[in-house]
Amino acid sequence: MISTYFNPYTDFGFKKLFGEEGSKDLLLDFLNQLLPLQHQIAELSFKNPENMAETIDERKSIFDIYCESKTGERFIVEMQKAKMLFFKDRSLFYSTFPVREQGKKGVWDFRLVPVYFIAILDFIYDEKEDERKFRRDVCLKDQDGDVFYEKLHFKFLQMPLFNKQEHELETHFDKWIYFLKHLEDFDHIPTILNEPIFQKGFDIAEVSHLSSDQYEAYLKSVLSYNEAKAATDTAFYDGERKGIIKGKIEGKIEGNRETARKMLAANFEIGVIATMTDLTLKEIENLK
């Protein structure tokens, strides 16, 4: 069953909501919730999201959304739907393209404009549960925690960690995250989001407003999204299952060692102990 509003985590939904000229004001409003006062955006323009490396040996990158403010700041905005290996490395790699494209031929003083890499993640990348944060704002700092370089920023939003309910929303930023996380689940505009900027977002996201071609493209995007999530879930299940099996094996081995210790204490012959516990003679000798 197709929902009233599309899934913003799909490629189609994300780019329809944030990556078109007609929805540019949505992207601008959203970004300004993440940016410091000195980098608030008044205007922005979309740049080619396909960025070719300088040589054929270098990797080609394709960004979800790549834009530039009137004052030159560059913004990469990515929606990641499934967990991936080396995600932080990938983020750093992608951030180098808008840095390098600022290079000028001839005499150049190497002055750069700020670059922001913003990732909206439909997964949790923090492995340690006690270190998990919904939002991480990252920049280069020295050993004392002082900012060393203020022109390269990473902003990661781990969406599964945002658990505020409607009555707990306090800021405009909270409302944006709530809107993105629950958009597909809404069947009407909730009162707290009944504001012009979100009204426009709901209007863009209403599936019944899509043309037949757009609807077909959206369904393909949903299929791609579901396949990516299924692949990730399967990998997680396999890893968890292997961990359980490994735990059971290790538990059985430790149990056999304990049995061997008791048989040694009772003066059983080593050969008998080996037969009863499946331990090697050397393993049993080491238990003495």
N, C-alpha and C positions, 0 to 999 in steps of 0.2 A: 504493500500500500504506500503510495507516494504522499508525503506530508504536504501541508499547506505551503510551507516555505522550504527552500532547498537547503542542503547541507553545505555550510560555508567551508568545511574542511576538504571538500572535493576541489579539484583543480578548476572546474568550471565555476563552482559557486564562489570560490575565493576571488578569482579574477573578475567575475561579474560584479561582485560587491565592491572590490577595491581597485581593480585594474583597468577601468574604462574611463574615458573622458567624462561621461555623464555621471559617474560616481566618484569623481576626483575629490569632491568636498567631503565625502565619507572618509576617505583615506587621510586627508589632511587633518580632519577632526580627531581621528584615531591616533595618528602619529603625534599630534600635539599633546596628547595625554601622557606620552612616554618621554617626551623631550624636555630638556631643561629650558628655563626661561630665555636664555641667550640664543637658543636654536629653534624657537617657535617659528612655524612656517606660515607665511601669508599666502604664498603661491607655490605651486610645484608643477613640474612637467614630467611626463613619462619619457624614459630613455629606452633604447633597444634592450629588451631583456636577454637577448642572445649575445654573449660577449665572447669573441674569439680570442684565443691566446695569440701571442706574437709569432710563435713558431709552431710547426706541425707536431713537434715533440711535446708541446704543452697541452694540457687538457682544455677542452672547450667547456665553458660554464653557461648554464641557462638559468636565469633567476625567475622566480614567480613574478615579482614586481620590482622594477628598478626605476627610481625617479630622482629628480634633482629639484632643490628649492631655488627660488629666485636669487638667493645669495650664494648658491653654489654647493651647498651641502648635498652629499649623495646618500641615498637610502636604498638598501636592499631589504625587501620584506618577503619573508618566506613562510609558507604554511607547510609544516612537515606532519604527515599523517601516520607515519610508522617509524618505529625505533630503528636506528641504523648504527652500524659500527663507526667509530671515529667521527662522531657527529661534531665534536668541538674542532677537530682538525679540518673538517669540511667547511665549517663556518669561517675559520681563519683563512682558509684557501680562497673562498669566495670573496672575502673582504679585500683581498689584495688586488682584485681587478679594478674597482673604482679608485684605488690608490694609484695604481700604475698608469691608468689612463690619463691622469692629471699631468704626466710628464710632458715637457715641452722641448722641442728641438732647439738647438742653439744654446745661447747663454740663458740659464735658468737658476733661480735661487733655491729651488726645492721647496718652496712654500706650498703647503697643501691645504685643502678645505676639509672640514670634518666628514667622516664616513661613519654611517650607522648601519649595523647589521641587526635586523629585528626578526626573530624567529618565533612563530606561534606554533607550539608543539602539541600534537594530540597524543603525547606519550610522556612518560617520566624518564629522564635520562640520568638523574641522580641515583646512584646505586645504593648509597647509605641512607636508610630511612630517616635517621635523626639529622641529616644534613639537607634534606629536601626543602626547596623554596619554590613557591609558585612563580615568583619573578626574580630574575637575576640581572642586575645592571653591572656590566663588567667594563673596566678600562685599565690601562697600564698604570700600575702603581709601584713605588719603590718599597724598600724593606721596612719603612716606617708607616706604610699605608697611605702616603701622600701621593697625589696624582702626578705622574711623571709626564704623561702625554695625554692631552684632552681632546685629540682629534680622531681617535679610533674607539668606537663604542660598540658593545654587543649587548643586546637586550633579549633575554630568553624568557618566554612565558610558557610554563608547563601547565597546560590547561586542566589536566585531570586533578591538579592540586588546588584549583579554585573551587571552593565548596560553599561560597556564600549563597544564602537564599535571598529571595526578593526583598524581604523586610530588613535584610542586613546590608543592602547596598548603600554605600555612603558617598561615593564620589562619582563623577562622570566616567572616570576610568573603570570603576566597578561595573557601571552600567554597560559599558562597551564589552567587557569580558563576559558578563552575564548574557548579553545579546548574542555574542558569537557562540558561546558554549551551548546555549539552549535554543537557538534559532529554529532548528529543524523540529523541535518538540512543540513549539507554539502552534496553536490553532487560531489565535487572535493576538492583538497587540496588548501586552499587559500594561496596566495603568502607569507603572513606574517608568516605562519606556515610551510613553505617549508624548514624545518630544519631536520637533520637526526633523532632526537629523536621523533619528531612529525610524520615524514614520517613513522616510525616504528609503531607508535600508530594508524595511519590511516590504515596501512596494516593489523594490528591485528583486527581492528574494521570493516573491510570491510565484509559485510554480505555474499558476494559471495565466500569468502574464508573459510566459515564454512563448516564442514562436515554435512551430513544429520542429524546425531545424535545431533550435536552441534546446528544446525538450529532449530531442534525441541525443544531442551532445551531452546534456546533463545526465541522462541515463547511463551513457557510456562512462562518464566520469564517476558516477556512483559505483558502477561495476569495478572500475579500477581501484577506487577507494576501498571497497569491500575486500578485493583480492589482496591488496597490500596489508590490510589489517589482519586478514585471515592468515597470511604468510607469517606475519609477526607473531600472532597468537600461537600458531603451530610450532614455531621455533621455540617460543617460551615454554609451551607444554612439553616439547621433547626434552628441553634442557631440565625442566623440573622433574620429569619422569626419570631421566638419567640420574639426577641427583638422588631421587628416592631409592632407585635400584642400587646406586653406589653406597648409599647409607646403610641399606639392608645388608649388602655384602660385607661392609666394614664392621657392622654390628655382629654379623655371624662369625667373622674371623676373631674378633675380640672375645666373643663367647667361647670359641674353641680354645683360645689361649687360656682363659680362666679355667676351663675344664682340664686342660693339660696341667696347669699349676696344681690343681687339687689331686690329680692322678700321680704327679711327681711326689707330692707330699705323702701320698699313700703307698709310695714305693712300687708303683707299676713299672713294668719294663718299658723302655723308650719305644720299642717296636710296637707294642700294644697301644701306647698313647698315640703314635703316629696314625695307626689304623683307625682309631676312634675319633680323631680330631681333624684329619686331613692336613695336619701340619707336617712340615719337613723335619728330619732329624736335627738339622742345624737350628731351626726355629725353636724346637723343644729344648735343645742344649742351652740356648740363650735365655730360656726361662728359668733355668736352675739358679 
